[in-house]
Amino acid sequence: MRLYPGDIHVTQTEHKMPKDKHVQAVKEKFEQRSQVGIKKYNTSLEREDLNLLDWLTHLQEELMDATLYVEKLKSYAKEDLPGSGKEA
C-alpha cells in the first residue's frame, strides 16, 4: 500500500494475547512424542511409504488401544467411586 501526502495511516498496536497453559502443555507433549517416534522408527509422519489403507490401519490400532485404556480407567473408577459399581 502506497501512502501519499495527506493520507491517514492507521496502525494497529499488537496486543500480545496470553497463552493457555493447557494448550502449551499439549503442544510440548506433541513435540516430545514426535521426537520419540522419530528416534524409534527413524522417520516422521512425513514418510511416503504408507498408503491410505496403511494409515487407516494405524489409526484404527491407536483407537483400539485408546479404548482399552478407557476400559482400564473405568475399572478403577468402579472400584474407587461410591455407587459406581453399575455397568456404564
C-alpha positions in Angstrom: 0.0 0.0 0.0 1.4 3.3 -1.0 0.9 6.4 1.1 0.6 9.9 -0.3 0.8 13.2 1.5 -2.4 13.8 3.3 -3.3 10.1 3.6 -4.2 8.9 7.0 -2.2 5.9 8.1 -3.7 3.9 10.8 -1.5 1.5 12.7 -2.8 -1.2 15.0 -1.0 -1.9 18.2 -0.4 -5.6 18.5 -1.6 -6.9 21.8 0.1 -10.0 23.0 -2.6 -12.5 23.9 -2.0 -14.6 26.9 -1.2 -18.2 26.2 -3.3 -21.0 27.6 -1.1 -23.1 29.8 -3.0 -26.3 28.9 -2.6 -25.7 25.2 1.1 -25.1 25.7 1.5 -28.3 27.7 -0.2 -30.3 24.9 1.9 -28.7 22.2 5.0 -29.6 24.2 3.8 -33.2 24.6 3.2 -33.4 20.8 6.7 -32.3 20.2 8.1 -34.8 22.6 6.0 -37.6 21.2 7.2 -36.7 17.7 10.8 -36.9 18.8 10.2 -40.3 20.4 8.6 -41.6 17.2 11.4 -40.3 15.0 14.0 -42.0 17.2 12.1 -45.2 17.5 11.1 -45.6 13.8 13.8 -43.4 12.2 11.1 -41.5 10.3 8.4 -38.9 10.8 4.8 -38.6 9.7 6.1 -37.1 6.5 7.0 -40.6 5.4 5.7 -41.7 2.0 5.9 -45.4 2.2 2.4 -45.9 3.5 -0.8 -45.8 1.5 -4.2 -44.7 2.7 -5.2 -48.1 3.9 -2.0 -48.4 5.9 -2.6 -45.0 7.6 -6.2 -46.0 8.4 -5.0 -49.3 9.9 -2.5 -47.4 12.1 -5.3 -45.1 13.2 -7.6 -48.0 13.9 -4.9 -49.7 16.1 -4.3 -46.5 18.0 -8.0 -46.0 18.7 -8.3 -49.6 19.8 -5.5 -49.0 22.3 -7.3 -45.9 23.5 -10.5 -47.8 24.0 -8.5 -50.3 26.1 -7.1 -47.5 28.2 -10.6 -46.1 28.8 -11.9 -49.5 29.9 -9.0 -49.9 32.3 -9.6 -46.4 33.8 -13.3 -47.2 34.1 -12.5 -50.3 36.2 -10.5 -48.0 38.5 -13.5 -45.7 38.8 -15.8 -48.6 39.6 -13.5 -49.6 42.5 -12.9 -46.1 43.8 -16.2 -44.2 43.4 -19.1 -44.9 45.7 -22.2 -46.0 43.8 -20.3 -46.6 40.5 -20.5 -50.3 40.6 -23.0 -50.4 37.8 -22.1 -51.0 34.2 -21.8 -47.7 32.3 
